[in-house]
Amino acid sequence: MACRPVLSVLGQTERVLLTVATTHQPATDLGYLLHKHPDRVQHFEQSFGTATVFYPEASDERCTVALVLDVDPVRLARSRGKGSPDFSLAQYVNDRPYAASSLLAVALGRVFSTARSGRGGSRQDLADRPIPLEVNIPVLPCRGGPPIAHRLFEPLGWTVEALPVPLDDGFPEWGSSRYVRLRLTGEVRLADTLNQLHVLLPVLDESKHYWQGPDEVDKLMRSGEAWLPTHPERDLITRRYLGRAGALRRVALTRLAELGDDLVEVVEPVEDEEVRQPEEKRLPLNAQRHAAVHQVLLDAGAQSVIDLGCGSGQFLDQLLQTGAFTRVAGSDVSARSLQHAAARLRLEQMSERQAERIQLFHSALTYEDDRFAGFDAAVLMEVIEHVDPSRLEALERVVWGAARPRLVVVTTPNSEYNVRYEGLVGMRHPDHRFEWTRSEFSDWSEHVATTYGYMVERRGIGEVDETLGAPTQMAIFTEKEGRDD
């Protein structure tokens, strides 16, 4: 009985389902970042309807883009098979034309695909940094109500306003519907904003209205690579995003455990498996890597360590908690990652004595930087595979040739092990430029050691397969005594 009043409320949106505005000046630069001209109205045909992009306002002071999705229920029904969700009358009589559902996430992902990749053309500097943004979604399905919206968006730097939509304004005693009016404000990179919405709209809706293929985990990793591994609700997000696909959930949580910062096991057990005797809890692979590298540094007697490509600073935190390391530094090409690292380490709350031990700075590993030099040890943990192969030689010159620490520790995935990841399509991370076999890693590490006067030892990290080896491979480079520089 409440459906008709709710739909009448939804209809008041005139199907303007999402707007993004900025007050960065000139605000019309938003058009460059989105690769959509403010003076044009553009239509994009989808299998389930038509997406329209236009700018209700475009001035130097404020610019707003609107994404309107006109869902055709008949076309949506015909695009599905009988095994798809809602194969019933609900396909024709539903809220899809009026509410910001998973279909809007699909349209947003396709229409703004270039902007989501972070490519800004002539405004690349702007695309790389946070700008003031305001996101408005007047009608958003939100299972769990406003608290869920706060839990999902606030850790990403947003100020969240989520107001319940009443079932009917004329009958307040009926209470609230499952919809909210969502308003987000904050300084966030535009590409991150679009990727967050691409993932979190179906998470809040918790009802995907399209078929999920075997590449769904890769889609999640691509959209969430910059923010999901460190999100405190990543398990909830992953479970809701992948719905009933239990096998896909396990794959996604495994890969996020490798990339993320939690020192707990997040991989769900296989459903309906036979009851077994309790087993000793196993650390996720990223924690095993940290422990292995940490022990190598301690065994070598290193006192000063630089983490090259430190990311969000989890390993730096571990180093700072170890009194043996009197000087610690972290560098990364991502300014946003350094901000996360500073927050994790609580730099602003550190005593002066503590602050003297740590240094964070922005730098690229393919260019010489005097700040890389003067350390006993350097760590490149899951870094080299993010570098284009054509730029590896430059990285080698910078680290082993110019900085020249007496110890360098490198970890990288063992590509042979990838067959053990159920459902994995492609590489373990969408930003990886390559992943090496053990033989390829051996050849590369021997070449580097010979070229720059180091000895090298290789080890595996993680559960070892007799045929495939360990999931992570590690090389320990030790400077030769009396090396001729």
C-alpha positions in Angstrom: 0.0 0.0 0.0 2.9 2.3 0.7 4.5 1.8 -2.8 2.4 4.4 -4.6 3.1 7.3 -2.2 6.8 6.5 -2.2 6.9 6.4 -6.0 5.2 9.8 -6.1 7.9 11.2 -3.9 10.5 9.6 -6.1 8.9 11.1 -9.2 9.4 14.6 -7.8 13.1 14.2 -8.6 12.3 14.6 -12.3 14.9 11.8 -12.7 17.9 14.0 -12.0 19.5 11.1 -10.1 23.0 12.5 -9.4 24.8 15.8 -9.5 28.4 16.7 -8.8 29.4 20.3 -8.2 32.6 22.1 -7.5 33.6 25.6 -6.4 37.2 25.2 -7.5 38.0 28.2 -9.7 37.6 28.3 -12.6 34.8 25.9 -11.8 34.3 25.1 -15.5 37.5 23.0 -15.3 35.1 20.3 -14.2 34.3 19.8 -17.9 37.9 19.1 -18.7 38.2 16.6 -15.8 35.0 14.8 -16.9 35.7 15.0 -20.6 32.2 16.3 -21.1 31.7 19.9 -22.5 29.5 22.2 -20.3 27.8 23.6 -23.3 26.5 20.3 -24.6 23.8 17.9 -23.6 25.0 14.3 -24.3 23.0 11.1 -24.5 24.5 7.6 -23.9 22.5 4.6 -24.8 22.5 1.7 -22.3 21.1 -1.8 -22.6 18.5 -0.8 -20.0 17.7 2.8 -21.0 19.4 6.2 -21.7 21.9 8.2 -19.7 22.0 11.9 -20.2 24.8 14.3 -19.1 24.3 18.1 -18.9 25.4 21.1 -16.8 22.6 22.9 -14.9 25.1 25.6 -14.0 28.5 26.4 -15.4 30.3 29.6 -14.2 33.8 30.4 -13.0 32.5 30.3 -9.4 30.5 27.1 -9.5 29.9 24.3 -11.9 27.5 21.4 -11.6 27.1 18.3 -13.8 24.0 16.2 -13.7 23.7 12.5 -14.7 20.1 11.5 -15.5 19.3 7.9 -16.1 16.0 7.1 -17.9 15.4 3.4 -17.3 13.1 1.5 -19.7 11.6 -1.3 -17.7 10.7 -3.3 -20.8 14.1 -3.0 -22.2 15.6 -3.9 -18.9 13.4 -7.0 -18.6 14.3 -8.1 -22.2 18.0 -7.8 -21.5 17.9 -10.5 -18.8 17.6 -14.2 -18.7 15.2 -16.2 -16.5 18.0 -16.8 -14.0 18.5 -13.1 -13.4 17.3 -11.3 -10.2 13.6 -10.2 -10.2 12.5 -12.2 -13.1 8.9 -11.3 -12.4 6.4 -8.5 -12.6 8.8 -6.5 -10.4 10.9 -6.0 -13.5 8.2 -3.8 -14.9 6.8 -2.2 -11.7 9.7 -1.0 -9.6 11.8 2.0 -8.4 14.5 1.7 -11.1 13.5 4.8 -13.1 13.3 7.0 -10.0 16.0 5.9 -7.6 19.8 5.9 -7.7 20.3 2.1 -8.0 23.1 -0.2 -9.2 22.0 0.7 -12.8 23.1 4.3 -12.1 26.5 2.9 -11.0 26.8 1.0 -14.3 25.9 4.1 -16.3 28.2 6.3 -14.3 31.1 3.9 -14.8 30.6 3.9 -18.6 29.8 7.5 -19.1 32.7 8.8 -17.0 35.2 6.0 -17.7 38.0 8.3 -18.7 37.5 10.6 -15.7 37.5 7.5 -13.4 40.9 6.5 -14.7 42.3 9.8 -13.5 43.3 11.1 -16.9 42.9 14.9 -17.0 44.4 15.9 -20.3 45.5 19.5 -20.2 44.3 19.7 -16.6 46.3 16.7 -15.3 47.6 18.5 -12.3 44.1 19.3 -11.2 43.0 15.7 -11.8 45.8 14.5 -9.5 44.8 16.5 -6.5 41.7 16.9 -4.3 39.2 19.7 -5.1 36.1 20.9 -3.3 33.2 18.7 -4.4 29.5 18.4 -3.5 27.6 15.3 -4.5 23.8 15.2 -4.3 21.6 12.1 -4.8 18.0 13.0 -4.0 16.7 9.4 -3.8 19.0 6.6 -2.9 18.0 3.1 -1.8 19.9 2.6 1.5 19.5 -0.7 3.3 20.4 0.0 6.9 19.4 3.7 6.7 21.5 6.8 7.2 24.0 5.2 9.6 25.2 2.9 6.8 25.8 5.9 4.5 27.8 7.6 7.2 29.9 4.4 7.8 30.7 4.0 4.2 31.5 7.6 3.1 32.9 9.3 6.2 36.1 7.3 6.3 36.7 8.5 2.7 36.9 12.1 3.8 33.3 13.2 3.2 31.0 15.2 5.3 27.8 13.2 5.0 24.2 14.3 5.2 21.7 11.4 4.8 18.1 12.3 5.4 15.4 9.6 5.3 12.7 10.0 2.7 9.3 9.6 4.3 6.9 7.0 2.9 4.4 9.8 2.4 4.6 13.4 3.6 0.9 13.5 4.2 1.1 10.5 6.6 4.1 11.0 8.8 2.9 8.2 11.1 3.8 5.8 8.3 7.5 6.5 9.0 10.5 6.5 6.7 11.0 4.6 3.5 14.2 2.7 2.7 15.4 5.7 0.7 17.6 8.6 1.8 18.5 12.0 0.3 22.3 11.9 0.3 24.6 15.0 0.2 28.4 14.6 0.3 30.8 17.5 0.7 34.5 17.4 0.9 37.9 17.9 -0.8 38.4 14.7 -2.8 40.0 13.8 -6.1 37.4 13.6 -8.8 38.5 10.2 -10.0 38.3 8.8 -6.5 34.8 10.3 -6.1 33.5 8.6 -9.2 35.1 5.3 -8.3 33.7 5.4 -4.8 30.2 6.1 -6.2 30.6 3.3 -8.8 31.2 0.8 -6.0 29.1 2.2 -3.1 25.8 2.9 -5.0 25.1 -0.9 -5.5 26.5 -1.6 -2.0 23.9 0.8 -0.4 21.2 -0.6 -2.8 22.4 -4.2 -2.0 20.5 -5.4 -5.1 22.5 -5.6 -8.3 20.2 -5.4 -11.3 22.7 -6.8 -13.8 24.5 -10.1 -14.4 27.7 -10.6 -12.5 30.5 -12.2 -14.5 33.8 -13.8 -13.5 35.6 -10.5 -14.0 33.5 -8.8 -11.2 36.4 -9.0 -8.7 38.7 -7.2 -11.1 36.0 -4.5 -11.6 35.9 -4.1 -7.8 39.7 -3.9 -7.5 40.0 -1.4 -10.3 37.3 0.9 -8.8 38.5 0.4 -5.3 42.3 0.2 -5.6 42.9 3.7 -4.2 40.6 3.5 -1.2 39.1 0.1 -0.5 42.1 -1.8 0.9 42.3 0.6 3.8 38.6 1.2 4.3 37.4 0.1 7.8 34.2 -1.4 6.2 35.9 -3.2 3.3 34.5 -6.6 4.3 30.9 -5.2 4.4 31.5 -3.4 1.1 32.9 -6.5 -0.6 30.1 -8.8 0.6 27.4 -6.4 -0.4 29.0 -5.6 -3.8 29.4 -9.2 -4.8 26.0 -10.3 -3.4 25.4 -14.1 -3.3 28.6 -14.9 -5.3 30.4 -16.5 -2.4 33.4 -17.7 -4.4 33.9 -14.2 -5.8 33.7 -12.7 -2.3 36.4 -15.1 -1.1 38.7 -14.1 -4.0 38.1 -10.4 -3.4 38.7 -10.6 0.3 41.9 -12.6 -0.3 43.3 -10.0 -2.7 42.3 -7.1 -0.4 44.0 -8.8 2.5 47.2 -8.8 0.5 46.9 -5.1 -0.3 45.2 -3.8 2.8 46.4 -2.9 6.3 44.5 -5.1 8.6 46.4 -7.8 10.6 43.5 -10.1 10.8 42.2 -12.8 8.5 39.4 -11.5 6.4 38.9 -14.4 4.0 35.6 -16.1 4.6 35.5 -19.9 5.0 34.0 -21.9 2.2 30.3 -22.2 2.7 28.8 -25.5 3.6 32.1 -27.2 4.1 32.4 -30.1 6.5 33.2 -29.3 10.1 36.9 -29.6 10.8 39.2 -29.4 13.8 40.1 -25.8 14.6 43.3 -24.8 12.8 45.9 -22.3 13.9 44.9 -18.9 12.5 47.1 -17.8 9.6 48.2 -14.2 9.0 47.2 -12.7 5.7 49.9 -12.5 3.2 50.6 -8.8 3.5 51.2 -9.3 7.3 53.6 -12.2 6.5 55.5 -10.0 4.1 55.9 -7.3 6.7 57.1 -9.7 9.3 59.6 -11.3 6.9 61.1 -8.0 5.8 61.1 -6.7 9.3 63.1 -9.7 10.5 65.6 -9.3 7.6 66.3 -5.7 8.7 66.7 -6.7 12.3 69.1 -9.6 11.4 71.2 -7.2 9.3 71.6 -4.8 12.2 70.1 -1.9 10.2 69.5 1.3 12.2 68.2 3.6 9.5 65.6 2.4 7.0 63.7 4.0 4.1 60.5 2.5 2.8 60.4 3.3 -0.9 56.8 3.3 -2.1 55.5 3.4 1.5 51.8 3.7 0.6 49.6 4.3 3.6 52.4 3.7 6.1 51.6 0.4 7.7 55.1 -0.9 7.5 56.5 2.5 8.7 54.3 2.2 11.7 55.9 -1.2 12.5 59.4 0.2 12.0 58.6 3.1 14.4 57.5 0.7 17.0 60.9 -1.0 16.9 63.5 0.7 19.0 66.4 -0.7 17.0 65.5 1.6 14.1 66.6 5.1 15.1 65.8 6.8 11.8 62.9 5.9 9.5 61.7 7.5 6.2 59.0 6.9 3.8 58.5 8.1 0.2 55.7 7.6 -2.3 54.7 9.0 -5.7 51.1 9.4 -4.4 50.5 12.5 -2.3 47.2 11.0 -1.1 49.0 7.9 0.2 51.4 10.1 2.2 48.4 11.9 3.7 47.0 8.5 4.8 50.5 7.6 6.2 50.7 10.8 8.2 47.3 10.2 9.7 48.1 6.6 10.5 51.3 7.6 12.2 49.6 10.5 14.0 52.5 12.8 13.1 50.7 15.8 14.5 50.4 14.2 17.9 54.0 12.9 18.1 56.4 14.3 20.6 59.3 16.2 19.3 61.7 13.4 20.0 59.5 10.9 18.2 59.0 13.2 15.2 62.8 13.4 14.8 62.9 9.7 13.9 60.5 9.9 11.0 60.4 11.7 7.6 57.8 11.5 4.9 58.3 13.0 1.5 56.8 12.9 -2.0 59.1 11.5 -4.8 59.3 9.2 -7.8 61.6 6.2 -7.8 62.7 6.7 -11.4 64.3 10.1 -10.7 67.4 10.6 -8.5 66.6 12.3 -5.2 69.3 13.1 -2.6 66.8 12.3 0.2 67.0 8.6 -0.8 70.7 8.4 0.2 72.3 7.9 3.7 70.2 4.9 4.9 71.5 1.5 6.1 68.6 -0.2 4.3 66.0 0.4 1.7 62.7 -1.5 1.3 60.7 -1.9 -2.0 57.8 -4.0 -0.9 55.4 -4.8 -3.7 56.6 -1.8 -5.7 58.6 -2.8 -8.7 55.6 -4.5 -10.4 53.9 -1.1 -10.5 56.7 0.4 -12.6 56.6 0.2 -16.4 59.3 -2.3 -17.6 60.9 0.4 -19.7 61.5 2.5 -16.5 62.9 -0.3 -14.4 66.5 0.5 -15.5 66.0 4.1 -14.2 64.7 2.7 -10.9 67.8 0.5 -10.6 70.1 3.4 -11.2 68.3 5.5 -8.6 68.2 2.9 -5.8 71.3 0.7 -6.3 73.4 3.2 -8.2 72.7 6.6 -6.6 71.2 6.0 -3.2 73.4 2.9 -2.6 72.2 1.6 0.8 74.2 -1.4 2.1 71.0 -3.5 2.2 68.0 -3.5 -0.2 65.0 -5.7 0.3 62.6 -6.3 -2.6 59.3 -8.3 -2.6 57.1 -8.9 -5.6 54.4 -11.4 -6.6 55.2 -14.8 -7.9 53.1 -15.1 -11.0 53.3 -18.9 -11.1 51.2 -19.0 -7.9 48.3 -17.1 -9.4 46.6 -20.2 -10.6 45.8 -20.9 -6.9 43.6 -17.8 -6.7 40.1 -19.0 -7.6 38.5 -16.7 -10.2 41.5 -14.5 -10.7 41.4 -12.9 -14.1 44.7 -11.2 -15.2 47.2 -10.0 -12.6 46.6 -9.7 -8.8 46.2 -5.9 -9.0 44.9 -3.8 -11.8 47.8 -1.4 -11.6 50.5 -4.1 -12.0 52.5 -3.6 -15.1 54.0 -7.1 -14.9 54.3 -10.1 -12.6 57.3 -12.3 -12.8 57.9 -16.0 -12.5 60.6 -17.2 -10.1 63.0 -17.6 -13.0 62.4 -14.1 -14.3 62.8 -12.6 -10.8 66.0 -14.6 -10.4 67.4 -13.3 -13.7 66.5 -9.7 -12.9 67.9 -9.8 -9.3 71.2 -11.4 -10.5 71.5 -8.7 -13.2 71.0 -5.9 -10.6 73.4 -7.4 -8.1 76.1 -7.9 -10.8 75.7 -4.4 -12.2 75.9 -2.5 -9.0 78.2 -4.6 -6.8 75.8 -6.5 -4.5 75.3 -10.1 -3.4 71.7 -11.4 -3.6 69.7 -14.0 -1.8 66.2 -15.0 -2.7 63.5 -16.4 -0.4 59.7 -17.1 -0.5 57.0 -15.6 1.7 53.7 -17.3 2.4 52.4 -20.8 2.0 54.7 -22.8 -0.3 53.3 -25.0 -3.1 55.8 -27.8 -4.0 55.4 -27.0 -7.7 54.5 -23.3 -7.8 56.6 -22.0 -5.0 55.4 -19.2 -2.5 52.9 -16.5 -3.4 55.5 -13.7 -2.7 59.2 -13.8 -3.7 61.8 -11.7 -1.8 65.3 -10.7 -2.8 67.8 -9.5 -0.3 70.6 -7.4 -1.8 73.7 -7.0 0.4 76.5 -4.6 -0.6 79.8 -6.3 -1.3 82.7 -5.3 0.9 85.3 -3.1 -0.8 83.0 -2.4 -3.7 84.5 -0.1 -6.3 82.2 2.8 -6.8 
